[in-house]
Amino acid sequence: MTSPPLALIGFGAIARDVAGLLFEQGVTDHLHVLRRGDQTAQDSLPAPLHALADPTALITLRPALVIEAAGHEAVRHVVPLCLEQSLPVLISSVGALHDQALFDRLIGLARRHATKLILPSGAIGALDYVRAARMAGQVEITYESRKSPSAWIEELQARGLTPEDLEQPLILFEGSARDAAKRYPANLNVAATLAIAGCGFDGTRVKVIIDPALQGNSHTITVTSDHGQMEICLANAASPANPKSSWIVGKSVVAAVQNYLSPCMML
């Protein structure tokens, strides 16, 4: 018995990781890919992946699940088309949802067309605790991101610095999760995921630190509520293909796909 068709939007570092893992684990025999506009026809897809010519071809396919891994533009322009056709969509570019109007629109489409917008945990864990704690009377959630200078080359250049110039940790940002996700869309999907699970984009405090002592990415989450306190620190290896992202992200997406397709769902 073959598994149902799945569709990937994008074929960058995360999508390649996801596709390889899906085939290794036998989740699907039919994986189709809609490339971003900047991924040209010369970027051939390895067998047994199937190329989709455009969003219309994706919708015609009627996949069991659409997996977005192409960035904020895909969330704005392709994901709504899928939801309008009652296709469930898993979003990896969660930072795009800092745009409240976009988020509200996607939720509205999912509700009206009886489908789902699915957000994976990505580079962090303990979101089950965060979702429970937000029901407490008083909740404070803070998130500290530490990444190596290689993940922030453009931001350092804007300050007239190179990665080699840093000898001590540099605080790049302090503020709300909404401002963090808006300012650094490629780096702070975690802040957005945590905000959605917890007390919202404006109620989640974020600190971003460039740390020359790190080779990977670290995430420290603190939740304080009437019911107790949680502090968790995750130290992730950076993706070999993209230092802005943790290597575990692709595995998180695949775990979410498996959970969605399984007759026994873990929440």
C-alpha positions as CSV (number, residue, x, y, z in Angstrom):
1,M,0.0,0.0,0.0
2,T,1.5,3.3,-1.0
3,S,1.4,6.4,1.2
4,P,-0.5,9.5,0.2
5,P,1.0,12.2,-1.9
6,L,2.6,15.2,-0.2
7,A,3.7,18.5,-1.6
8,L,6.7,20.7,-0.7
9,I,6.8,24.4,-1.4
10,G,10.4,25.3,-1.9
11,F,13.5,23.2,-2.2
12,G,16.1,25.0,-0.1
13,A,18.1,23.6,2.8
14,I,15.2,22.7,5.0
15,A,13.1,21.2,2.2
16,R,16.0,19.1,1.0
17,D,16.5,17.8,4.5
18,V,12.8,17.1,4.8
19,A,12.6,15.3,1.5
20,G,15.5,13.0,2.3
21,L,14.1,12.1,5.7
22,L,10.7,11.4,4.4
23,F,12.0,8.9,1.9
24,E,14.4,7.3,4.4
25,Q,11.5,6.7,6.8
26,G,9.0,5.6,4.2
27,V,6.5,8.3,5.0
28,T,5.6,8.8,1.3
29,D,6.2,7.3,-2.1
30,H,4.9,10.4,-3.9
31,L,6.6,13.7,-2.9
32,H,6.0,16.7,-5.2
33,V,7.9,19.9,-5.2
34,L,6.8,23.5,-6.1
35,R,10.0,25.5,-6.4
36,R,10.3,29.2,-5.4
37,G,10.7,31.6,-8.2
38,D,14.4,31.9,-7.6
39,Q,15.0,28.2,-7.9
40,T,15.3,27.9,-11.7
41,A,14.6,25.0,-14.0
42,Q,18.3,24.1,-14.0
43,D,17.9,23.1,-10.4
44,S,17.0,19.6,-11.2
45,L,15.1,17.5,-8.7
46,P,16.6,14.2,-7.6
47,A,14.5,11.1,-8.3
48,P,11.9,10.1,-7.2
49,L,10.7,13.7,-6.5
50,H,8.1,15.1,-8.9
51,A,8.2,18.8,-10.0
52,L,5.0,20.9,-9.9
53,A,4.8,23.6,-12.5
54,D,2.8,26.1,-10.5
55,P,0.4,26.5,-7.6
56,T,-2.5,25.4,-9.8
57,A,-0.7,22.0,-10.4
58,L,-0.3,21.7,-6.6
59,I,-4.0,22.3,-6.0
60,T,-4.9,19.8,-8.8
61,L,-2.8,17.2,-7.1
62,R,-4.9,17.3,-3.9
63,P,-2.0,16.3,-1.6
64,A,-2.7,14.9,1.9
65,L,-0.5,17.7,3.3
66,V,1.3,20.8,1.9
67,I,4.6,21.6,3.6
68,E,5.8,25.2,3.2
69,A,9.6,25.6,3.3
70,A,10.1,28.6,1.0
71,G,9.9,31.7,3.2
72,H,7.5,34.5,4.0
73,E,6.5,35.2,0.4
74,A,5.2,31.7,0.0
75,V,3.2,32.0,3.3
76,R,1.6,35.2,1.9
77,H,0.8,34.1,-1.6
78,V,0.7,30.3,-1.9
79,V,-0.5,29.1,1.5
80,P,-3.8,31.1,1.2
81,L,-4.5,29.4,-2.2
82,C,-4.0,26.0,-0.6
83,L,-6.3,26.7,2.4
84,E,-9.0,28.0,0.1
85,Q,-9.0,24.6,-1.5
86,S,-9.3,22.9,1.9
87,L,-5.7,21.6,1.8
88,P,-4.0,21.3,5.2
89,V,-0.7,23.3,5.3
90,L,2.3,22.9,7.6
91,I,4.3,26.2,7.8
92,S,8.0,26.2,8.6
93,S,8.4,30.0,8.1
94,V,6.4,30.7,11.2
95,G,8.0,34.2,11.6
96,A,5.7,35.4,8.7
97,L,2.8,35.2,11.2
98,H,4.1,38.3,13.0
99,D,1.9,40.1,10.5
100,Q,-1.4,39.9,12.4
101,A,-3.5,40.6,9.4
102,L,-1.9,37.7,7.5
103,F,-2.2,35.4,10.5
104,D,-5.9,36.3,11.0
105,R,-6.5,35.8,7.3
106,L,-5.0,32.3,7.3
107,I,-6.8,31.2,10.4
108,G,-10.1,32.5,8.9
109,L,-9.5,30.6,5.6
110,A,-8.6,27.4,7.5
111,R,-11.8,27.7,9.6
112,R,-14.1,28.5,6.6
113,H,-12.7,25.7,4.5
114,A,-12.6,23.1,7.2
115,T,-8.8,22.5,7.1
116,K,-5.8,23.1,9.3
117,L,-2.8,25.4,9.6
118,I,-0.1,23.4,11.3
119,L,3.0,24.8,13.0
120,P,5.9,22.5,13.9
121,S,7.9,23.1,17.1
122,G,11.0,23.7,14.9
123,A,14.3,24.3,16.9
124,I,12.7,24.2,20.3
125,G,10.7,22.0,22.7
126,A,8.4,22.2,25.7
127,L,5.6,24.0,23.7
128,D,3.1,21.6,25.4
129,Y,4.1,23.2,28.7
130,V,3.9,26.7,27.3
131,R,0.4,26.1,25.9
132,A,-0.8,24.9,29.3
133,A,0.9,27.7,31.2
134,R,-0.8,30.4,29.1
135,M,-4.1,29.4,30.8
136,A,-2.7,30.5,34.2
137,G,-3.7,33.9,35.6
138,Q,-0.3,35.6,35.2
139,V,2.2,34.4,32.7
140,E,5.6,35.8,31.7
141,I,7.6,34.3,28.8
142,T,11.1,35.2,27.7
143,Y,13.2,33.8,25.0
144,E,17.0,34.3,24.5
145,S,18.6,33.4,21.2
146,R,22.3,32.9,20.9
147,K,23.9,32.2,17.5
148,S,27.4,32.3,16.1
149,P,28.5,35.3,14.1
150,S,28.2,33.2,10.9
151,A,24.4,33.4,11.2
152,W,24.5,37.2,11.4
153,I,27.0,38.3,8.7
154,E,24.7,40.8,7.0
155,E,23.7,42.4,10.4
156,L,27.3,42.7,11.4
157,Q,28.2,44.2,8.1
158,A,25.5,46.9,8.7
159,R,27.4,47.8,11.8
160,G,30.7,47.9,10.0
161,L,31.9,44.6,11.6
162,T,33.0,41.2,10.4
163,P,32.6,37.9,12.4
164,E,36.3,38.0,13.2
165,D,35.9,41.4,14.9
166,L,33.8,40.0,17.7
167,E,35.6,39.0,20.9
168,Q,32.7,39.2,23.3
169,P,28.9,38.5,22.9
170,L,27.0,41.3,21.3
171,I,23.4,42.0,22.1
172,L,21.7,42.6,18.7
173,F,18.1,43.0,19.8
174,E,15.9,43.3,22.9
175,G,12.1,43.7,22.5
176,S,8.9,41.9,21.6
177,A,8.6,38.7,19.6
178,R,6.6,40.7,17.0
179,D,9.4,43.2,16.4
180,A,12.0,40.4,16.5
181,A,10.3,38.3,13.9
182,K,9.6,41.4,11.7
183,R,13.2,42.6,11.9
184,Y,15.0,39.3,11.5
185,P,12.6,37.0,9.4
186,A,15.2,34.5,8.4
187,N,16.6,34.0,12.0
188,L,13.7,34.1,14.5
189,N,11.0,31.6,13.5
190,V,11.5,30.3,17.1
191,A,10.4,33.5,18.6
192,A,7.2,33.5,16.5
193,T,6.5,29.8,17.4
194,L,6.9,30.5,21.1
195,A,4.7,33.6,20.9
196,I,1.9,31.7,19.2
197,A,2.1,28.9,21.7
198,G,2.2,31.2,24.6
199,C,1.1,34.8,25.4
200,G,1.3,36.3,22.0
201,F,3.7,38.3,19.9
202,D,3.5,41.5,22.0
203,G,3.6,39.7,25.3
204,T,6.7,37.6,24.6
205,R,10.0,39.2,25.4
206,V,13.0,38.4,23.2
207,K,16.8,38.9,23.5
208,V,19.1,38.2,20.5
209,I,22.8,37.7,21.2
210,I,25.6,37.1,18.7
211,D,28.1,34.9,20.6
212,P,31.5,34.3,19.1
213,A,32.1,31.3,21.5
214,L,29.3,29.3,19.8
215,Q,29.5,27.1,16.9
216,G,25.8,26.3,16.8
217,N,22.5,27.9,18.1
218,S,21.2,28.0,21.6
219,H,17.7,28.8,22.8
220,T,16.8,29.6,26.4
221,I,13.1,29.8,27.3
222,T,11.8,30.9,30.6
223,V,8.1,30.6,31.6
224,T,6.8,32.0,34.9
225,S,3.2,31.6,35.9
226,D,0.9,31.2,38.9
227,H,1.4,27.4,38.5
228,G,5.2,27.3,38.6
229,Q,8.3,28.1,36.5
230,M,10.1,26.4,33.7
231,E,13.5,27.2,32.2
232,I,14.8,25.1,29.3
233,C,18.0,25.6,27.3
234,L,18.5,23.9,24.0
235,A,21.9,23.8,22.3
236,N,21.5,22.9,18.6
237,A,24.0,22.2,15.9
238,A,23.6,24.7,13.0
239,S,22.5,23.5,9.7
240,P,25.5,22.7,7.5
241,A,23.7,24.4,4.6
242,N,22.4,27.4,6.5
243,P,23.9,28.6,9.8
244,K,20.8,30.8,10.4
245,S,18.8,27.6,11.0
246,S,19.3,24.7,13.5
247,W,19.9,21.3,11.9
248,I,17.1,19.8,13.9
249,V,14.5,21.9,12.1
250,G,14.1,19.6,9.2
251,K,13.6,16.7,11.6
252,S,11.0,18.6,13.5
253,V,9.1,19.2,10.3
254,V,9.2,15.5,9.5
255,A,8.1,14.6,13.0
256,A,5.1,16.9,12.6
257,V,4.3,15.2,9.2
258,Q,4.5,11.8,10.8
259,N,2.3,12.9,13.7
260,Y,-0.3,14.4,11.3
261,L,-0.5,11.3,9.2
262,S,-0.5,8.8,12.1
263,P,-3.7,7.3,13.5
264,C,-2.3,8.1,16.9
265,M,-1.5,11.8,17.3
266,M,0.8,13.1,20.1
267,L,0.1,16.6,21.4
